[in-house]
Amino acid sequence: MRPYLTIAALAALVFFVVPGPIQANPSQWSREWPKTDFSKHSVPFDQIMSGGVSKDRIPSIDDPRYVAVAEAEKYAATEPVVGLTINGKSRAYPLSILIWHEIVNDVIDGVPVAVTFCPLCNAAVVFDRRVDGLTLEFGTTGKLRYSDLVMYDRQSESWWQQFTGEAIIGERTGQKLRFLPARLESFAKFKARAPKGDVLVPTNPHMRQYGINPYRGYDSAHTPFLYRGKLPGVVAPLARVVAVGNRAWSVDFLQIKERIETEDGLILTFEYGQNSALDSAIIAEGREAGNVLVQRRDANGNLVDVHYRVDFAFAFHAFNPDAKIIVE
């Protein structure tokens, strides 16, 4: 697990864990990863660095437990959750839990999913876990690339980039997971749209300090931690952007506009009422971050969700260096 850290402590972690050049040593990695085929990779090894923890020290949730939304009284109305609906069945995954586990392996209405959250990038992404007819189960490697979570599947122990859903090391290199539309929304919004939904609760309430932000003050950092790539020039590195594919809009700009419609039919909206999970010591007391939603109209004129993320700008830029971030 990553401990409860202030900005100063995180800076110290960077100094002591990753001194000098990025540490990339496949021959040393193979001691911990004997099943991983390091001869196959699609990214340079020197882009991968230690996150300060070893394999599975940030434990995925593999046997998730839930309560009905009406019984989930401990969550504040403005608390951020990943809201997921598949075939009419809805579940909420609070960031107060995901921030400590980063991956939930789940099945919703027969669909195996991986619900993931990378705190250093503010990236909440949901995948279908099926690849080539096989259902994969994911864990955390303890490694980062561009400060983003590197996952692994427990079947082949190939390494996967959370931001892109692509296997980057191992026998599955080049394979991609399918993104599933999900919302990063306030608990109140999830409860209103899914009154019969379920809410993830800790399997062991005493395992972590649930409700506490172990990255206190990260929202206010001038530069991202454990990141050495180029930074975007048009917005602050840790400013939030809403991303759809390789396009992004500044959330501050969307907040002013409240609604943006694109020529190809995307509808982006902003509403107040969701706090940041990466600001204050208590997640439910974080500063206003807003509810962002991206939809389009289907053939019948109905609004449907599309896959989007609300990322920190540096992370979007790292994986989309030629893309423009729209700020006006």
Secondary structure, 3 states (H helix, E strand, C coil): CCCCECHHHHHHHHHHHCCCCCCCCHHHHHHHCCCCCCCCECCCHHHEEECCCCCCCCCCECCCEEEEHHHCCCCCCCCEEEEEEECCEEEEEEHHHHHHHCEEEEEECCEEEEEEEECCCCEEEEEECEECCEECCEEEEEEEECCEEEEEECCCCCEEECCCCEEEECCCCCCECEECCCEEEEHHHHHHHCCCCEEEECCCCCCCCCCECCECCHHHCCCCCCCCCCCCCCCCCCCEEEEECCEEEEHHHHHHHCEEECCCCCEEEEECCCECCCCCCEHHHCCECCEEEEEEECCCCCEEECCCEEEEHHHHHHHCCCCCEECC
